[in-house]
């Protein structure tokens, strides 16, 4: 094994450990359950979003609050205040998750087009770039939502198409969109994924094929078994010896 190959194995091992513990990678405590809640000015679904956030808070998630100017003008502040403290610093560094309970059409459109021209869009932008979980309520920004249709029954099809396209862009960026009555469940499920725990009643996403095969990785493979790995996976010399001794076949596959 060359020095370059050894360095690559060490680098990949460190990345693998950090990826499996995202809170550590973010410089946060592994047990920290602290989320940043961003209130935009959308009032559709607001009361239910407060109830859902109360359930999230009661489940042990500490909530810190930031608001846009429109949220401060249009939303009932006496309902927001008991949810958590308003914060002005370390908005991203101290929070492994972002919750957006009142996503507006305007905010969705800006983020969908990569714009970051305000506090809200800059925060969302940074969470996306850091690949941290974002859970957003689409109620006010979705043209197909029943509550929105009740207020605006004649949305032009072309305009509705644009709104759908914006939401799809957010989903493509990794934002988890939910109806307001599913906010609590979506947040708890996101925490379970962040902690590396299975989500009850939900199918787990397909596990990525390992690209580093170590002696420790083979410990979970039975004698005579098959370990499927990425096509370009690195296999340590010790792992090769272990696999040969135990009759384990290492199969390289495309992701």
C-alpha positions as CSV (number, residue, x, y, z in Angstrom):
1,X,0.0,0.0,0.0
2,X,1.4,3.4,-0.9
3,X,1.4,6.4,1.4
4,X,-1.2,8.1,-0.9
5,X,-3.5,5.1,-0.5
6,X,-3.1,5.1,3.3
7,X,-3.9,8.9,3.4
8,X,-7.0,8.3,1.4
9,X,-8.2,5.5,3.7
10,X,-7.7,7.7,6.7
11,X,-9.5,10.6,5.1
12,X,-12.4,8.4,4.1
13,X,-12.6,6.9,7.5
14,X,-12.8,10.3,9.2
15,X,-15.5,11.4,6.7
16,X,-17.4,8.2,7.3
17,X,-17.5,8.7,11.1
18,X,-18.5,12.3,10.7
19,X,-21.3,11.5,8.3
20,X,-22.7,8.9,10.7
21,X,-22.9,11.5,13.5
22,X,-24.1,14.7,11.8
23,X,-24.3,16.6,15.1
24,X,-20.6,16.0,15.7
25,X,-19.8,17.1,12.1
26,X,-21.7,20.3,12.8
27,X,-19.8,21.0,16.0
28,X,-22.8,20.2,18.1
29,X,-23.4,17.9,21.1
30,X,-24.5,14.4,19.9
31,X,-27.5,14.7,22.3
32,X,-28.5,18.3,21.3
33,X,-32.1,18.6,20.2
34,X,-32.3,22.2,19.4
35,X,-34.1,23.5,16.3
36,X,-34.3,27.0,14.8
37,X,-37.9,28.0,13.9
38,X,-38.3,30.6,11.2
39,X,-41.6,32.3,11.0
40,X,-42.5,33.9,7.7
41,X,-45.6,36.0,7.4
42,X,-48.0,33.4,6.0
43,X,-51.2,33.2,8.1
44,X,-52.8,30.2,6.5
45,X,-52.4,27.3,8.9
46,X,-50.8,29.5,11.6
47,X,-52.9,28.3,14.5
48,X,-52.4,24.7,13.7
49,X,-48.6,25.2,13.2
50,X,-48.4,26.6,16.7
51,X,-50.2,23.5,18.1
52,X,-47.8,21.3,16.2
53,X,-44.8,23.2,17.5
54,X,-46.1,22.9,21.0
55,X,-46.1,19.1,20.5
56,X,-42.5,19.2,19.2
57,X,-41.4,21.3,22.2
58,X,-43.2,18.9,24.6
59,X,-41.4,16.0,22.9
60,X,-38.1,17.5,24.1
61,X,-36.9,19.6,21.2
62,X,-35.7,23.1,22.3
63,X,-37.0,25.7,20.0
64,X,-35.3,29.0,19.2
65,X,-37.3,31.6,17.2
66,X,-36.5,34.1,14.4
67,X,-39.2,36.0,12.5
68,X,-39.4,38.1,9.4
69,X,-40.7,41.6,9.6
70,X,-44.0,40.5,8.0
71,X,-44.4,37.7,10.6
72,X,-44.0,40.2,13.4
73,X,-46.7,42.4,11.8
74,X,-49.2,39.8,10.8
75,X,-48.9,36.8,13.1
76,X,-50.2,36.8,16.7
77,X,-47.1,37.3,18.8
78,X,-48.6,36.1,22.1
79,X,-49.0,32.6,20.5
80,X,-45.4,32.5,19.3
81,X,-43.7,33.8,22.4
82,X,-44.4,30.7,24.6
83,X,-42.8,28.4,22.0
84,X,-39.2,29.4,22.7
85,X,-36.8,32.3,23.0
86,X,-36.1,34.7,20.1
87,X,-32.4,34.5,19.1
88,X,-30.2,36.8,17.0
89,X,-26.8,35.1,17.0
90,X,-25.4,31.7,16.0
91,X,-28.5,31.0,13.9
92,X,-27.0,28.2,11.9
93,X,-24.0,27.0,14.0
94,X,-26.1,26.3,17.1
95,X,-29.0,24.5,15.3
96,X,-28.8,21.1,13.5
97,X,-32.3,21.6,12.1
98,X,-34.5,24.4,10.6
99,X,-38.3,24.4,10.9
100,X,-40.4,26.7,8.7
101,X,-44.0,26.5,9.9
102,X,-45.4,29.4,7.8
103,X,-43.6,29.3,4.5
104,X,-44.7,32.1,2.1
105,X,-45.0,32.0,-1.6
106,X,-42.4,34.8,-1.8
107,X,-39.9,33.0,0.3
108,X,-40.4,29.7,-1.6
109,X,-39.9,31.5,-4.9
110,X,-36.7,33.2,-3.8
111,X,-35.1,30.1,-2.4
112,X,-36.2,28.0,-5.4
113,X,-34.2,30.4,-7.6
114,X,-31.1,30.5,-5.3
115,X,-31.8,34.0,-4.0
116,X,-30.5,35.0,-0.6
117,X,-31.4,38.7,-0.1
118,X,-32.8,38.7,3.4
119,X,-32.3,37.2,6.8
120,X,-34.8,34.4,6.1
121,X,-33.5,33.4,2.7
122,X,-29.9,33.6,3.9
123,X,-30.6,31.3,6.8
124,X,-32.4,28.8,4.5
125,X,-29.6,29.1,1.9
126,X,-27.0,28.2,4.5
127,X,-28.9,25.3,5.9
128,X,-29.3,23.9,2.4
129,X,-25.6,24.4,1.6
130,X,-24.6,22.6,4.8
131,X,-27.1,19.8,4.0
132,X,-28.8,20.1,7.3
133,X,-32.5,19.0,7.7
134,X,-35.2,21.6,6.9
135,X,-38.8,20.9,7.6
136,X,-41.2,23.4,6.0
137,X,-45.0,23.7,6.0
138,X,-46.2,24.2,2.4
139,X,-49.8,25.1,3.3
140,X,-49.7,28.7,2.3
141,X,-47.3,28.2,-0.6
142,X,-49.1,25.3,-2.3
143,X,-51.8,26.1,-4.9
144,X,-53.4,22.7,-4.3
145,X,-53.9,23.0,-0.5
146,X,-57.6,22.9,0.4
147,X,-57.4,25.9,2.8
148,X,-55.6,28.0,0.2
149,X,-58.1,27.0,-2.5
150,X,-60.9,28.0,-0.2
151,X,-59.6,31.5,-0.1
152,X,-58.4,31.6,-3.8
153,X,-60.6,29.2,-5.8
154,X,-59.7,30.6,-9.2
155,X,-55.8,30.5,-9.2
156,X,-54.8,30.7,-12.9
157,X,-53.4,27.3,-14.0
158,X,-50.1,28.9,-15.2
159,X,-49.6,30.6,-11.9
160,X,-50.4,27.4,-10.0
161,X,-47.8,25.6,-12.1
162,X,-45.1,28.1,-11.1
163,X,-46.0,27.7,-7.4
164,X,-45.8,23.9,-7.8
165,X,-42.5,24.2,-9.6
166,X,-41.0,26.3,-6.8
167,X,-42.0,23.8,-4.1
168,X,-40.6,21.0,-6.2
169,X,-37.3,22.9,-6.4
170,X,-37.2,23.1,-2.6
171,X,-37.9,19.4,-2.3
172,X,-35.1,18.8,-4.8
173,X,-32.8,20.8,-2.6
174,X,-33.6,18.4,0.3
175,X,-36.2,20.5,2.1
176,X,-38.9,18.2,3.6
177,X,-42.3,19.7,2.8
178,X,-45.3,18.8,4.9
179,X,-48.9,19.8,5.4
180,X,-49.4,21.7,8.6
181,X,-51.1,18.9,10.4
182,X,-48.1,16.7,9.8
183,X,-45.5,19.1,11.1
184,X,-44.9,17.4,14.4
185,X,-44.5,13.9,12.8
186,X,-42.2,15.3,10.1
187,X,-39.9,17.0,12.7
188,X,-39.7,13.9,14.9
189,X,-39.0,11.7,11.9
190,X,-36.2,14.1,10.8
191,X,-34.7,13.9,14.3
192,X,-34.7,10.2,14.2
193,X,-32.9,10.2,10.9
194,X,-30.4,12.8,12.3
195,X,-29.8,10.5,15.3
196,X,-29.4,7.5,13.0
197,X,-32.4,5.7,14.5
198,X,-35.1,4.0,12.5
199,X,-38.4,5.8,12.1
200,X,-41.3,3.7,13.3
201,X,-43.8,2.8,10.5
202,X,-41.7,4.3,7.7
203,X,-39.5,2.6,5.2
204,X,-35.8,3.6,5.6
205,X,-34.0,5.0,2.7
206,X,-31.7,2.7,0.8
207,X,-28.3,2.7,2.5
208,X,-25.5,3.9,0.4
209,X,-22.9,1.3,-0.6
210,X,-19.7,1.6,1.5
211,X,-16.7,3.1,-0.3
212,X,-14.2,2.0,2.4
213,X,-14.0,-1.7,3.5
214,X,-12.2,-2.0,6.9
215,X,-11.7,-4.9,9.2
216,X,-14.4,-3.4,11.5
217,X,-16.9,-3.3,8.7
218,X,-16.5,-7.0,8.1
219,X,-17.4,-7.8,11.7
220,X,-21.1,-7.5,10.8
221,X,-20.9,-9.9,7.8
222,X,-21.4,-13.7,8.5
223,X,-18.8,-16.2,7.4
224,X,-19.3,-17.1,3.8
225,X,-21.5,-14.0,3.3
226,X,-21.5,-11.3,0.7
227,X,-20.6,-7.7,1.2
228,X,-21.8,-5.3,-1.5
229,X,-19.6,-2.2,-1.9
230,X,-19.3,0.8,-4.2
231,X,-17.5,0.0,-7.4
232,X,-14.4,2.1,-6.5
233,X,-14.4,1.2,-2.8
234,X,-11.0,1.0,-1.1
235,X,-10.4,-2.3,0.7
236,X,-7.7,-2.3,3.4
237,X,-5.1,-5.1,3.4
238,X,-6.4,-6.3,6.8
239,X,-9.9,-6.5,5.4
240,X,-8.7,-8.5,2.4
241,X,-7.1,-11.0,4.8
242,X,-10.1,-11.2,7.0
243,X,-12.5,-11.7,4.0
244,X,-10.3,-14.5,2.6
245,X,-10.0,-16.2,6.0
246,X,-13.8,-16.2,6.6
247,X,-14.9,-16.9,3.0
248,X,-16.6,-13.5,2.6
249,X,-17.1,-12.3,-1.0
250,X,-16.8,-8.6,-1.7
251,X,-18.9,-7.5,-4.6
252,X,-18.4,-4.2,-6.3
253,X,-21.6,-2.5,-7.6
254,X,-22.8,0.8,-8.9
255,X,-24.6,3.0,-6.4
